Amino acid sequence: MDAVAMTLEWARPDLDPVFVHLWRYGQEPVMYKHPSYEGRTSLFIDKLKYGDISLKLSKVKLSDEGKYRCFLPSLGRESIVQLVVGAAFSPVVEITKDSSGVVLGCESKGWYPEPEVFWLDGEGNILSAGPTETVRGPDGLYTVSSRVTVEKTDTNRFTYDFFLSSSAVYISIVLAVVFMCIVAVVFVVWRWRRNKLSLSQVVDQSQPIVAIVGDDIILPCHLEPAMDAVAMALEWARPDLEPRFVHVWRDGQDLLINKHPSYEGRTRLFINKLKHGDISLKLSEVKLSDEGKYRCFIPSLGRESIVKLVVGAVSSPVIGITKASSEVVLGCESKGWYPEPEVFWLDGEGNILSAGPTETVRGPDGLYTVSSRVTVEKTDTFTCRVQQQSINQSRERQIHIPIPDVPFPAAVHINIVLAVVFMCIVAVFVVWRWRRNKISK
């Protein structure tokens, strides 16, 4: 498949920085490339469209030996290539004579890995020689030497005379000391810089971040010990998306190319905190689709941290009342939940009531609507509680059922009517007596 528009990473995990060669946005950024590979790596640009992402490495060095990682972030695919580097040099033979015979000395410099030395006579038979002396120089190359004593004349033997004046020896020693001092200084500086960078680790976020739809939240990511991250490249990504980038910081600014459209205008870094190693990301107006695993990655350090975001949605329940003969049926409904919640009914003392099965419906927006019914027979305060444990959220509603009106029997109604009639007759009689007494006077 065509890899021209993809991001390609060739890296050695044992180096710092790890990158050997990068291909991003149709070009080769060199700012995060390991210095030892500058000017020595290249891709075959005309073959990228055919899926050939092989790397050409020129002028191979002994230090190039190791494992190389070919990685395509957009596909989440990688391949490991092991490179073994060797060095070889022709041996030099010298002859010395002593009382026991002729002593042949053989020395060869500049080998890697460590070689073996054998002596053979004119017929190809291996001779018994002294132990091989091996010395590894500061450049990592091996020098091997061996001696053998022969007592007979053999074919293809030559005598070499070597002479080295004392001044030449002195100069050689001085040059060797200077060379070793330079190597030591370079090594110490390199180790210091490497240790300084390697000490800074991206702190892992072990607990998931829980957010409710519409919230503004912070996805944490820190370097400890703290170090200035302003000039570093910082990548926040979700591997399950395409494009995967949520927020990218490069060359001191936010990079919008290849950013996933759903995050546009909703992410930002805390610029004033970057110098203290705080590379946390603020995500505004959280959506249900934001749930997932986020990767905080620093390419120059080869360090990363994974932050899991759990998104929830909640809604307050509504209670309805329905009367049936001497019983009361309470209905509770709550819309707009995520993940799917549970529904409980409680009495005035907090005891869970036995209710019917919860009805659950998931809408096209991915949110759940739950409803439940319970029948009660006594006066009390009842609570409908809707809760979701994974996001640690609950909502509840209370309702009070009063003492019901007790209906009067028919006999009671008749007695009341007769009493009212009797009181009216008495009242009329009293008024008539009062008027009669008044007239008679």
C-alpha positions as CSV (number, residue, x, y, z in Angstrom):
1,M,0.0,0.0,0.0
2,D,1.1,3.6,-0.6
3,A,3.2,4.9,2.4
4,V,4.0,8.3,1.0
5,A,1.5,10.1,3.2
6,M,2.2,8.0,6.3
7,T,4.4,8.7,9.2
8,L,7.4,6.3,9.2
9,E,9.8,5.9,12.1
10,W,13.2,4.1,12.1
11,A,14.6,4.0,15.6
12,R,17.0,2.2,17.9
13,P,15.5,1.9,21.4
14,D,18.9,1.7,23.1
15,L,19.9,5.2,21.9
16,D,18.9,8.6,23.1
17,P,17.4,10.2,21.1
18,V,16.0,7.0,19.7
19,F,15.3,8.1,16.1
20,V,17.6,7.0,13.2
21,H,15.3,8.3,10.4
22,L,11.9,10.0,10.3
23,W,9.4,10.6,7.5
24,R,6.5,12.9,8.3
25,Y,4.2,15.0,6.2
26,G,6.1,14.1,3.0
27,Q,9.5,15.2,4.3
28,E,12.4,14.1,6.5
29,P,12.6,16.1,9.8
30,V,16.1,16.0,11.3
31,M,15.6,17.8,14.6
32,Y,15.0,14.6,16.6
33,K,17.5,12.4,14.7
34,H,20.4,10.9,16.6
35,P,23.6,12.9,15.7
36,S,25.6,9.8,14.8
37,Y,23.3,9.0,11.8
38,E,23.2,12.5,10.3
39,G,23.8,12.4,6.6
40,R,24.0,8.6,6.5
41,T,20.4,7.5,6.2
42,S,17.8,7.7,3.4
43,L,14.6,6.1,2.2
44,F,13.8,5.1,-1.3
45,I,11.3,7.8,-2.1
46,D,10.2,6.4,-5.4
47,K,9.4,3.0,-3.7
48,L,7.3,4.4,-0.9
49,K,4.1,4.2,-3.0
50,Y,4.7,0.5,-3.3
51,G,4.9,0.0,0.4
52,D,8.8,-0.3,0.4
53,I,9.9,1.6,3.5
54,S,13.4,0.1,3.7
55,L,16.2,2.3,5.1
56,K,19.6,2.8,3.4
57,L,22.5,3.2,5.9
58,S,25.8,4.5,4.5
59,K,29.3,4.3,5.9
60,V,28.5,1.7,8.5
61,K,30.2,2.2,11.9
62,L,30.9,-0.3,14.6
63,S,28.5,1.7,16.8
64,D,25.7,1.0,14.3
65,E,25.3,-2.5,15.6
66,G,22.0,-3.2,17.3
67,K,18.3,-3.7,16.9
68,Y,16.4,-1.3,14.6
69,R,12.7,-0.7,14.9
70,C,10.6,0.1,11.8
71,F,7.3,1.6,13.0
72,L,4.2,2.9,11.3
73,P,2.2,4.8,14.0
74,S,-1.0,5.1,11.9
75,L,-1.2,1.3,11.5
76,G,0.3,0.4,14.9
77,R,2.6,-2.0,13.0
78,E,6.4,-2.5,13.6
79,S,9.2,-4.7,12.5
80,I,12.6,-5.4,14.2
81,V,15.8,-5.7,12.2
82,Q,19.0,-6.9,13.8
83,L,22.2,-5.4,12.4
84,V,25.5,-7.1,13.1
85,V,28.7,-5.1,12.3
86,G,32.1,-6.6,11.8
87,A,35.7,-5.3,11.3
88,A,38.7,-7.2,9.9
89,F,42.4,-6.6,9.2
90,S,45.2,-8.5,7.6
91,P,47.7,-10.1,10.1
92,V,51.5,-9.2,10.3
93,V,54.1,-11.9,10.9
94,E,57.5,-11.3,12.4
95,I,60.4,-13.7,13.0
96,T,62.9,-13.9,15.9
97,K,65.5,-16.5,16.6
98,D,66.5,-18.1,20.0
99,S,68.4,-21.1,21.1
100,S,65.4,-23.4,20.8
101,G,64.5,-22.5,17.2
102,V,62.7,-19.8,15.2
103,V,59.9,-17.9,17.0
104,L,57.1,-16.6,14.7
105,G,54.9,-13.8,16.0
106,C,51.6,-13.0,14.4
107,E,49.5,-9.8,15.2
108,S,46.3,-8.4,13.7
109,K,44.6,-5.2,14.7
110,G,41.1,-3.8,14.1
111,W,38.9,-6.9,14.5
112,Y,35.3,-7.1,15.6
113,P,33.9,-9.3,17.0
114,E,36.8,-11.0,18.8
115,P,38.5,-13.4,16.3
116,E,40.6,-16.6,16.7
117,V,44.2,-17.2,15.7
118,F,45.5,-20.4,14.1
119,W,49.0,-21.4,12.9
120,L,49.3,-23.9,10.0
121,D,52.4,-25.6,8.5
122,G,53.0,-26.0,4.8
123,E,50.7,-29.0,4.6
124,G,47.8,-27.2,6.3
125,N,48.1,-28.9,9.7
126,I,47.3,-26.8,12.7
127,L,50.4,-26.2,14.9
128,S,50.4,-26.1,18.7
129,A,51.0,-22.5,19.7
130,G,51.0,-20.5,22.8
131,P,47.8,-18.8,24.1
132,T,46.3,-16.0,22.0
133,E,46.7,-12.6,23.6
134,T,43.7,-10.4,23.1
135,V,43.4,-6.6,23.8
136,R,40.3,-4.5,23.2
137,G,41.0,-0.9,22.4
138,P,39.0,2.2,23.3
139,D,37.5,2.1,19.8
140,G,36.0,-1.3,20.6
141,L,38.2,-3.2,18.2
142,Y,40.2,-6.2,19.1
143,T,44.0,-6.7,18.6
144,V,45.1,-10.4,18.7
145,S,48.6,-11.8,18.7
146,S,50.1,-15.3,18.9
147,R,53.5,-16.9,18.9
148,V,54.8,-20.3,17.8
149,T,58.2,-21.9,17.9
150,V,59.4,-23.9,14.9
151,E,62.5,-26.0,14.6
152,K,62.5,-26.9,10.9
153,T,62.6,-25.1,7.6
154,D,59.3,-24.9,5.9
155,T,58.1,-23.6,2.6
156,N,56.6,-20.1,2.2
157,R,58.5,-18.8,5.2
158,F,59.8,-15.2,5.0
159,T,62.0,-13.2,7.3
160,Y,60.9,-9.6,8.2
161,D,63.1,-7.2,10.1
162,F,61.4,-4.4,12.0
163,F,63.0,-1.3,13.5
164,L,61.4,1.5,15.5
165,S,63.5,4.3,16.9
166,S,63.0,5.5,20.5
167,S,61.7,8.9,19.2
168,A,59.1,7.2,17.1
169,V,58.0,5.2,20.2
170,Y,57.8,8.4,22.2
171,I,55.6,10.1,19.5
172,S,53.4,7.0,19.3
173,I,52.9,7.0,23.0
174,V,52.1,10.7,23.1
175,L,49.6,10.4,20.2
176,A,48.0,7.4,21.9
177,V,47.6,9.3,25.2
178,V,46.1,12.3,23.4
179,F,43.7,10.1,21.6
180,M,42.6,8.4,24.7
181,C,42.1,11.7,26.5
182,I,39.9,13.0,23.7
183,V,37.9,9.8,23.7
184,A,37.5,9.9,27.5
185,V,36.3,13.6,27.4
186,V,33.8,12.9,24.6
187,F,32.6,9.8,26.5
188,V,32.1,11.6,29.8
189,V,30.2,14.5,28.1
190,W,28.0,12.0,26.2
191,R,27.2,10.0,29.3
192,W,26.4,13.1,31.2
193,R,23.9,14.3,28.6
194,R,22.4,10.9,28.3
195,N,22.0,10.4,32.0
196,K,20.4,13.9,32.3
197,L,17.8,13.0,29.7
198,S,17.3,9.4,30.7
199,L,16.6,10.5,34.3
200,S,13.5,12.3,33.2
201,Q,10.7,9.8,33.0
202,V,7.0,10.3,31.9
203,V,4.9,9.5,35.0
204,D,2.3,6.9,34.3
205,Q,-1.3,7.6,35.2
206,S,-2.5,4.4,36.9
207,Q,-6.1,5.5,37.6
208,P,-8.6,6.3,34.8
209,I,-9.8,9.9,34.4
210,V,-13.6,10.1,34.8
211,A,-15.5,12.9,33.1
212,I,-19.2,13.8,32.6
213,V,-20.4,14.9,29.2
214,G,-20.0,18.7,28.9
215,D,-17.2,18.9,31.4
216,D,-13.7,20.4,30.9
217,I,-11.0,18.0,32.1
218,I,-7.2,17.6,32.3
219,L,-5.4,14.6,31.0
220,P,-2.2,14.5,33.2
221,C,1.3,13.9,31.9
222,H,4.5,15.0,33.7
223,L,8.3,14.6,33.4
224,E,10.0,13.7,36.7
225,P,12.4,15.1,37.5
226,A,11.0,18.2,35.9
227,M,12.8,19.5,32.8
228,D,12.0,22.1,30.2
229,A,9.8,20.7,27.5
230,V,9.1,23.9,25.5
231,A,11.6,23.0,22.8
232,M,10.6,19.4,22.6
233,A,8.1,17.8,20.3
234,L,5.0,16.6,22.2
235,E,2.3,14.3,20.9
236,W,-1.1,13.5,22.3
237,A,-2.8,10.7,20.3
238,R,-5.5,8.1,20.4
239,P,-4.2,5.0,18.6
240,D,-7.8,3.9,17.7
241,L,-8.5,7.0,15.6
242,E,-7.5,7.9,12.1
243,P,-5.8,10.4,12.0
244,R,-4.7,9.5,15.5
245,F,-3.4,12.9,16.7
246,V,-5.4,14.8,19.3
247,H,-2.8,17.5,19.9
248,V,0.7,18.1,18.6
249,W,3.3,20.6,19.8
250,R,6.3,21.2,17.6
251,D,8.8,24.0,17.1
252,G,7.2,26.0,19.9
253,Q,3.7,26.0,18.5
254,D,0.5,23.9,18.1
255,L,0.5,21.9,14.9
256,L,-3.0,21.4,13.3
257,I,-2.0,19.2,10.4
258,N,-3.3,15.6,10.8
259,K,-5.2,16.5,13.9
260,H,-8.5,14.6,14.3
261,P,-11.4,16.8,13.3
262,S,-13.5,16.0,16.4
263,Y,-10.9,17.6,18.7
264,E,-10.5,20.9,16.8
265,G,-10.8,23.9,19.1
266,R,-11.1,21.7,22.2
267,T,-7.5,20.9,23.2
268,R,-4.7,22.9,24.6
269,L,-1.4,22.7,26.6
270,F,-0.5,24.8,29.5
271,I,2.3,26.8,27.8
272,N,3.5,28.5,31.0
273,K,4.0,25.0,32.6
274,L,5.9,23.3,29.8
275,K,9.2,24.7,31.2
276,H,8.5,22.8,34.4
277,G,7.9,19.5,32.7
278,D,4.1,19.6,32.8
279,I,2.7,18.5,29.5
280,S,-0.8,17.8,30.6
281,L,-3.6,18.3,28.1
282,K,-6.8,20.2,28.7
283,L,-9.9,18.8,26.9
284,S,-13.0,21.0,26.8
285,E,-16.6,20.2,26.4
286,V,-16.1,16.4,26.7
287,K,-18.2,14.2,24.4
288,L,-19.2,10.6,24.7
289,S,-17.0,9.8,21.8
290,D,-13.9,11.1,23.6
291,E,-13.8,7.9,25.8
292,G,-10.7,5.9,25.2
293,K,-6.9,5.6,25.8
294,Y,-4.7,8.6,25.2
295,R,-1.0,8.4,24.5
296,C,1.3,11.1,25.7
297,F,4.6,10.7,23.8
298,I,7.9,12.6,23.7
299,P,9.8,11.5,20.6
300,S,13.2,13.0,21.6
301,L,13.2,11.0,24.9
302,G,11.4,7.9,23.5
303,R,9.1,8.2,26.6
304,E,5.3,7.7,26.7
305,S,2.4,7.5,29.2
306,I,-1.1,6.1,28.6
307,V,-4.1,7.9,30.1
308,K,-7.5,6.2,30.1
309,L,-10.5,8.5,29.9
310,V,-13.9,7.2,31.0
311,V,-16.9,9.4,29.9
312,G,-20.3,9.3,31.5
313,A,-23.7,11.0,31.2
314,V,-26.2,11.4,34.0
315,S,-29.8,12.7,34.4
316,S,-32.2,13.2,37.4
317,P,-35.1,10.7,37.6
318,V,-38.8,11.6,37.5
319,I,-41.4,9.8,39.6
320,G,-45.1,9.3,38.7
321,I,-48.0,7.9,40.8
322,T,-50.8,5.6,39.8
323,K,-53.5,4.4,42.2
324,A,-55.0,0.9,41.9
325,S,-57.8,0.0,44.5
326,S,-56.0,0.2,47.9
327,E,-52.5,0.1,46.4
328,V,-50.3,2.8,45.0
329,V,-47.9,2.1,42.0
330,L,-44.8,4.3,41.8
331,G,-43.0,4.7,38.4
332,C,-39.5,6.1,38.0
333,E,-37.8,7.1,34.7
334,S,-34.4,8.6,34.0
335,K,-33.1,9.5,30.5
336,G,-29.7,10.3,29.1
337,W,-27.3,7.9,31.0
338,Y,-24.0,6.4,30.0
339,P,-22.8,3.7,30.8
340,E,-26.0,1.8,31.5
341,P,-27.1,2.5,35.2
342,E,-29.0,0.5,37.8
343,V,-32.3,1.5,39.5
344,F,-33.1,1.0,43.2
345,W,-36.2,1.8,45.3
346,L,-35.8,2.6,49.0
347,D,-38.3,3.2,51.8
348,G,-38.1,5.9,54.4
349,E,-35.5,3.9,56.4
350,G,-33.2,3.3,53.5
351,N,-34.2,-0.3,52.9
352,I,-34.2,-1.6,49.3
353,L,-37.7,-2.5,48.1
354,S,-38.5,-5.4,45.9
355,A,-39.5,-3.9,42.5
356,G,-40.2,-5.2,39.1
357,P,-37.4,-5.6,36.5
358,T,-35.7,-2.5,35.2
359,E,-36.6,-1.6,31.6
360,T,-33.6,-0.3,29.6
361,V,-33.7,1.4,26.2
362,R,-30.6,2.7,24.3
363,G,-31.2,5.6,21.9
364,P,-29.5,6.4,18.7
365,D,-27.2,8.9,20.6
366,G,-25.8,6.0,22.6
367,L,-27.5,7.1,25.8
368,Y,-29.6,4.9,28.1
369,T,-33.2,5.4,29.3
370,V,-34.1,3.3,32.4
371,S,-37.5,2.9,34.1
372,S,-38.8,0.9,37.1
373,R,-42.1,0.4,39.0
374,V,-42.9,-0.6,42.5
375,T,-46.2,-1.2,44.4
376,V,-46.6,0.2,47.9
377,E,-49.4,-0.2,50.4
378,K,-48.5,2.1,53.3
379,T,-47.8,5.7,54.0
380,D,-44.1,6.5,53.8
381,T,-41.4,8.4,52.0
382,F,-40.0,6.5,49.0
383,T,-36.8,7.2,47.0
384,C,-35.9,6.2,43.4
385,R,-32.1,6.1,43.1
386,V,-30.3,5.7,39.7
387,Q,-26.6,5.0,39.9
388,Q,-23.6,4.1,37.8
389,Q,-20.6,2.7,39.8
390,S,-17.9,2.9,37.1
391,I,-18.2,6.7,36.9
392,N,-19.2,7.0,40.6
393,Q,-22.4,8.9,39.9
394,S,-25.9,8.6,41.3
395,R,-29.1,10.7,41.1
396,E,-32.3,10.2,43.2
397,R,-35.8,11.6,43.7
398,Q,-38.1,11.3,46.8
399,I,-41.8,11.2,47.1
400,H,-44.1,11.1,50.1
401,I,-47.3,9.1,50.1
402,P,-49.9,10.6,52.5
403,I,-52.6,8.8,54.6
404,P,-55.4,7.9,52.1
405,D,-59.0,9.2,52.5
406,V,-61.1,6.5,54.2
407,P,-64.6,6.3,52.6
408,F,-67.7,6.5,55.0
409,P,-70.3,3.7,54.9
410,A,-73.9,4.4,53.8
411,A,-75.4,4.2,57.3
412,V,-73.1,6.9,58.5
413,H,-74.3,9.2,55.7
414,I,-78.0,8.6,56.6
415,N,-77.3,9.3,60.3
416,I,-75.6,12.6,59.4
417,V,-78.6,13.7,57.2
418,L,-81.1,12.9,59.9
419,A,-79.1,14.8,62.5
420,V,-79.0,17.8,60.2
421,V,-82.8,17.7,59.6
422,F,-83.5,17.3,63.4
423,M,-81.3,20.3,64.1
424,C,-83.2,22.4,61.6
425,I,-86.6,21.4,63.1
426,V,-85.4,22.4,66.6
427,A,-84.2,25.7,65.3
428,V,-87.5,26.5,63.6
429,F,-89.4,25.5,66.9
430,V,-87.2,27.8,68.9
431,V,-87.7,30.7,66.6
432,W,-91.5,30.1,66.6
433,R,-91.7,30.0,70.4
434,W,-89.7,33.3,70.6
435,R,-92.0,35.1,68.2
436,R,-95.1,33.8,70.0
437,N,-93.9,35.0,73.4
438,K,-93.1,38.4,72.0
439,I,-96.6,38.9,70.5
440,S,-98.4,37.7,73.6
441,K,-96.6,40.3,75.7
